[in-house]
């Protein structure tokens, strides 16, 4: 069983779906949000959920287009969530323009969770967020976080990182944000890899997806690494898979995902009763 968290552009609240495999998911909770912060003037985008060793579900999310924080909440059952906290992952730096698309991956060497996201800075931006790079910190208890460090800077703006360990490498999928969705040479997904989860990430791939794609998610099943992504240019969600990060097989025609879903997360596990 797999559980999906996602949001819709129409209300920017978190919904969940479930599936027996990675290619077919159905809405649960009657298609209604399980966490909606609009009554208090907040939003939820890019919801990333993990289940820790104690069984607690931990949600991290983008809390605004312009923000120096990441949203965070916990739940025992995916339906009832504690009052969100807003984490200043970049410290007290008032130059921070945005903190987007958080995701986590367990750092086996340091025995801690690595939280990573994209951030840009007002002083380095023009009319666009050209300084977006991937940043990270570590936590062992989800109460204290190490100071943020830059994780990935290929020399141009990047957002939406997803990292998984596969065949002895840490692979990162990310969006090449150059052109800001107006230049068909960019605005699509690439991968890079590193022996250490904290980098350096090298061997950057050619563009793997069509123009105007973002929000990649890497997840492994039965020796395949799947890459799902939001193909917002044609209003669809698409996917592909690989055994070696060289040859990719498109699986989009076999996918059944919730209608209009955006920047999703998938975790393995049964739905709580």
C-alpha positions in Angstrom: 0.0 0.0 0.0 1.1 3.5 -0.8 -0.1 6.9 0.5 0.0 10.1 -1.5 -0.1 13.6 -0.2 -0.8 16.4 -2.7 -2.5 19.8 -3.1 -4.7 21.6 -5.7 -4.0 25.0 -7.1 -7.7 25.8 -6.5 -7.5 25.8 -2.7 -3.9 25.2 -1.7 -4.8 22.6 1.0 -3.5 19.1 1.6 -5.3 16.0 0.3 -4.4 12.4 0.5 -4.9 9.4 -1.8 -4.0 5.7 -1.5 -3.0 3.0 -4.0 -1.9 -0.7 -4.0 1.0 0.2 -6.4 2.8 3.3 -7.6 0.7 3.8 -10.7 -2.8 4.0 -9.5 -4.2 6.2 -6.7 -7.7 7.0 -5.5 -8.7 10.0 -3.4 -9.7 9.2 0.2 -11.5 11.4 2.8 -14.1 12.0 0.1 -11.7 14.1 -1.9 -11.8 16.8 0.8 -8.7 18.3 2.3 -7.3 16.7 5.5 -5.5 20.0 6.3 -6.8 23.4 5.1 -5.2 26.5 6.5 -7.2 29.0 4.5 -9.4 30.0 7.5 -6.3 31.4 9.1 -4.9 33.0 5.9 -2.2 30.4 5.2 -1.6 28.0 2.3 -0.2 24.5 1.8 1.9 23.8 -1.3 4.3 20.9 -1.9 3.2 18.8 1.1 5.9 16.2 2.0 4.9 13.6 4.6 7.1 11.0 6.2 6.3 8.4 8.9 8.9 8.2 11.6 10.0 5.2 13.6 7.4 6.0 16.3 4.6 6.0 13.8 4.1 9.8 13.8 3.3 11.4 10.4 5.4 14.5 9.9 4.4 17.1 7.3 6.6 19.8 5.8 5.2 22.2 3.3 5.7 25.5 1.4 3.7 28.0 3.5 3.8 31.0 1.1 5.2 32.3 -2.2 7.2 34.8 -0.3 8.4 33.4 3.1 11.4 32.8 5.2 9.9 29.7 6.8 8.7 26.2 6.1 5.4 24.9 7.5 5.5 21.8 9.8 2.8 19.7 11.5 2.3 16.2 12.9 -0.4 13.7 13.0 -1.1 10.2 14.3 -3.7 9.3 11.7 -3.2 11.6 8.6 -6.7 13.1 9.2 -6.2 15.1 12.4 -3.2 17.5 12.4 -1.6 19.5 15.2 -1.4 23.3 14.9 1.3 24.0 12.3 4.6 25.5 13.3 6.7 27.7 11.0 10.3 26.8 10.9 12.9 29.5 10.3 15.3 27.1 8.5 17.4 29.9 7.2 17.7 31.5 10.6 17.0 35.2 11.1 18.2 36.2 7.6 15.8 38.9 6.5 17.2 38.7 3.0 15.5 35.3 2.4 12.8 35.7 -0.3 11.4 32.2 -0.3 11.6 28.6 1.1 10.0 26.2 -1.3 9.3 22.5 -1.8 10.7 20.8 1.3 11.7 17.2 1.2 13.5 14.8 3.5 15.9 11.9 3.1 17.6 9.9 5.9 21.3 10.5 6.2 22.7 7.1 7.2 26.2 8.3 7.8 25.2 11.1 10.2 22.2 9.2 11.6 19.8 12.2 11.1 17.1 13.3 8.8 18.3 15.7 6.1 15.7 18.4 5.3 16.2 20.2 2.0 14.4 22.9 0.0 15.1 25.8 -2.4 15.7 29.4 -1.3 16.5 32.7 -3.1 17.5 36.1 -1.7 16.0 39.5 -2.4 19.4 41.1 -2.8 20.5 38.6 -5.5 17.2 38.4 -7.4 16.0 40.6 -10.3 12.4 40.5 -11.3 12.7 36.7 -11.0 14.1 34.5 -8.3 17.4 33.9 -10.2 19.3 33.0 -6.9 17.2 29.9 -6.1 19.6 27.1 -5.0 19.0 24.0 -2.9 19.8 24.3 0.8 19.7 21.8 3.6 19.9 21.1 7.4 19.8 18.1 9.7 17.5 17.1 12.5 17.4 14.0 14.8 14.4 15.0 16.9 12.3 17.4 14.7 12.7 20.0 17.4 16.2 21.3 16.7 17.8 21.9 13.3 21.4 22.5 12.3 22.2 25.8 10.6 21.3 25.8 6.9 24.0 25.1 4.3 24.0 25.2 0.5 23.5 21.7 -0.9 23.5 22.2 -4.7 24.6 25.1 -6.9 25.2 24.2 -10.5 25.8 27.9 -11.4 22.1 28.6 -12.3 18.8 28.7 -10.6 17.3 25.3 -9.5 14.3 24.3 -7.4 12.3 21.2 -6.4 14.9 18.7 -5.4 14.2 15.0 -4.6 16.9 12.7 -3.4 17.0 8.9 -3.0 19.8 6.4 -2.5 20.1 3.9 -5.3 22.9 1.4 -6.2 25.4 3.1 -3.9 24.7 6.6 -5.1 22.5 9.5 -3.9 20.6 10.7 -6.9 19.0 14.1 -7.0 16.2 15.0 -9.4 15.7 18.8 -9.8 14.1 21.4 -12.0 16.4 23.5 -14.1 14.6 26.8 -13.5 16.5 29.0 -16.0 14.1 30.9 -18.2 11.3 30.8 -15.6 9.0 28.7 -17.8 9.5 30.9 -20.9 12.5 29.3 -22.5 12.1 25.8 -24.0 15.8 25.1 -23.5 15.1 24.8 -19.7 12.1 24.5 -17.4 12.4 20.7 -17.1 13.9 18.0 -14.9 17.5 16.8 -14.7 19.3 14.5 -12.3 22.7 14.6 -10.6 24.4 12.2 -8.2 26.8 12.1 -5.3 28.4 9.4 -3.1 27.6 11.5 0.0 24.1 12.8 0.6 25.4 16.3 1.3 27.3 16.4 -2.0 29.0 17.5 -4.1 26.4 16.5 -6.7 27.9 16.0 -10.2 27.2 14.2 -13.5 24.3 16.4 -14.3 22.1 14.8 -16.9 20.5 16.3 -20.0 16.9 17.4 -19.7 14.8 14.2 -19.0 11.3 15.6 -19.3 9.4 17.9 -21.6 9.3 21.7 -21.4 7.4 23.1 -18.5 7.7 20.3 -16.0 8.5 20.5 -12.3 8.0 18.9 -8.8 10.0 15.7 -9.4 9.6 12.8 -6.9 12.0 9.8 -6.8 10.7 6.6 -5.3 11.9 3.0 -5.6 9.9 -0.2 -6.1 11.1 -3.7 -7.1 14.5 -2.5 -8.4 13.1 0.3 -10.4 13.5 4.0 -9.6 10.4 5.9 -10.5 10.4 9.6 -11.3 7.0 11.3 -11.2 6.6 14.9 -12.1 4.0 17.7 -12.7 3.8 18.4 -16.4 2.0 21.7 -15.9 2.6 22.7 -19.5 0.0 20.3 -20.6 -1.9 20.0 -17.3 -1.0 16.4 -16.6 1.0 14.3 -14.2 3.6 12.0 -15.8 6.1 9.4 -14.8 9.1 7.3 -16.0 11.3 4.7 -14.5 14.9 3.4 -14.7 17.2 0.7 -13.4 20.4 2.7 -14.1 19.6 6.4 -14.5 20.6 6.2 -18.1 17.8 4.4 -19.9 14.3 5.6 -19.0 10.9 4.0 -19.7 7.8 6.2 -19.8 4.9 4.9 -17.6 2.6 7.9 -18.0 -0.1 6.0 -20.0 -0.4 3.5 -17.1 -0.8 6.2 -14.4 -4.1 7.1 -12.7 -3.5 9.9 -10.3 -6.0 12.3 -8.6 -7.3 14.9 -11.0 -5.4 18.2 -11.0 -3.0 17.0 -8.3 0.1 19.1 -7.8 3.6 18.5 -6.4 2.9 15.3 -4.6 4.7 13.0 -2.1 4.3 9.2 -1.9 5.2 7.1 1.1 4.9 3.3 1.6 2.6 2.0 4.4 -0.9 1.1 5.2 -3.6 3.7 5.9 -4.1 4.0 9.7 -7.4 2.6 11.0 
